[in-house]
Amino acid sequence: MSTETADSDDELRERISNFLRRNFPQIQMHGGSAAIQDLDREAGEVTVMLGGACSGCGISPMTIQAIKSRMTQEIPEIDTVHADTGSTGGSEGMSGGQVSPSFPGEGGGDDDEGPEAPF
């Protein structure tokens, strides 16, 4: 890779980073992060990884879709955006498994009456 190509890649990375900061400040404001994982200038492709609070956020798919559509419009060198949160399932709880609600009278507990009403 020539020095000129390296400089133009660095400049494009900087433009992408600025685009993310300028257009999606809520990512950082809500405890998340957005980082460029891979950039292929010749193919016009960039891979962005959302991390931090984005990994468990239910709005991440909408943020990813907005990044994909807006970045290709605003940065002409980019034709394809790959983005992910790195989590392996959007409906898992913090424990890592499926979490379902528990209701009084349902399930295996014989004396699961639930809390007593204060009146």
Secondary structure as GFF3:
##gff-version 3
##sequence-region A 1 119
A	DSSP	alpha_helix	3	23	.	.	.	ID=ss1
A	DSSP	alpha_helix	25	29	.	.	.	ID=ss2
A	DSSP	beta_strand	32	40	.	.	.	ID=ss3
A	DSSP	beta_strand	45	52	.	.	.	ID=ss4
A	DSSP	three_ten_helix	53	56	.	.	.	ID=ss5
A	DSSP	alpha_helix	60	74	.	.	.	ID=ss6
A	DSSP	beta_strand	80	84	.	.	.	ID=ss7
###
